[in-house]
Each structure stands twice: as structure tokens, then as C-alpha cells.
Amino acid sequence: MDIATILGIVIALGSIIGGQVLEGGHLGSIMQLTAFIIVIGGTFGAICIQNPLPVVLRAFGALTIAIAGPHIDNKGTIKLILELANISRKQGLLALEGKLKTITDPFMKKGVQLIVDGTEPKAVIEILEIEVEHHEEQGVIAAKVWEAAGGYAPTVGIIGAVLGLIHVMENLADPSKLGGGIAVAFVATVYGVGAANLFFLPLANKIKLKLKEEAGSRNLMIMGLAGLAQGENPRLLQEKLEGVLPPSERTKETKK
């Protein structure tokens, strides 16, 4: 779970609602169902027009990346690769087949399986790099859907404001209906700008950031698997892989 995402949503909504209350306003004055339907419905309609349905559905699925995020444990990955390297050095690459059942990460498991099957190291690297590139590309496409939503929402909010003003102009003779129309006009703008800058655009950027972190973790796996396939010395492989870790997490040599 990405605590920063949840905390950010709570702070953003809390600040807006708290500010409204502190100014003496009522929460009900910014809770306008009509404005919400216009802005959110119009925005999602626009992104459905822009993108194929599978891409839109993938964008909703990508929200789990921003909220939960992929579990990245580079230190654990290095430890596993070094364990496999020591096994292959003593017993040969075929001995790694017995470790496949204990590997839970599908990407790592696929790489080890390729090595066990006798695939050339260069081919292993190419196959895994293509998978990383494709996965990141698909994720970026999903993130761009939310970027598009962030562009459409303020404009749809303006449409909602204009509709509210039209309603006001149509009921100038009936003062009892003026308040509701003006409220929808202003609240629609707030919803549009708020949804874009507090949710859609930040979520798109968070998804891209998480994808980059995941790609970095998988590239570390590829580096380790390439060294494993080439029979690199475990000690040298450790030095190479731990270069991505913060100094505090690297293995410290014991001074004699």
C-alpha cells in the first residue's frame, strides 16, 4: 500500500472541506450532485471517445499501481540471484530447476526457466528486455488516459458553469431558483479544476513513477540473470548488483 497516495487524498480533501468550514460555509454548498454528474460524466465520456475501451479499462486497472504499487525489494532480489549463482557454480545451471518452485516473481521465474532451458545469455536478455519495455509502454498508455482526464475536467467544469448560468438567466423572474443555478455554475468549476489537479494529474504522474521504479527493479533482475547465465563469479556479481542499493544497504566487508 502506498501510504503517500492515501495520505495525499485525505490531506487534499480535508484541506478543502476544512477551509470551507473555517470560512463559515456549509458543506452542503459544495456538494452539488448536478455539478458532479456534469463534470465527472462529461470527463469520462471524453476519455472514452479518445481511447479504445480496452485502454480505458486498463487505465482503471492501473489505479492499483498508484494506490498499492508493485512490491519492490531489490535487496531481496540480489540475495536470491546470489543464492542461485552459488548453486549454479557448485552444481551447474541445471541444478537451478529445483529452485523454480520457490520463486514467486513471474518475471524472475521466467528468466531462470530460460537459463535452465539452455537459452543463450544474449537471447535471455533480449526476451526479458522486450517484456519490460512492453509492460512499461502499456502502463504509460494507461497513465496518459488520466492525463487526458486532467485536461478535459476543467473544460467540462466550465461547460457546467455555463449551463448553470443559462439556468439562472432562464429563471430571472423566479428568485427562488437563482441560488441553485448559481451554485451549480460555481461548484462545477471547482469540481473540474479540483478533480484535474488533485486527482487525475497526480495519479497519472504517480503511475508513471511506479512504472519507472518497477522497470528499474526488473532491469536489475535482467542484469543478475545475465551474469548468472554467463557464469560470473558470485562475488563480482554481488559487487555489480549492489551498485543500485543505497550505501547503507550494501554488504559491508569485515575488516581483519
Summary of the structure (lengths in Angstrom):
residues: 256
radius of gyration: 26.4
end to end distance: 42.5
largest distance: 93.1
contacts: 780
relative contact order: 0.15
helix: 84%
strand: 0%
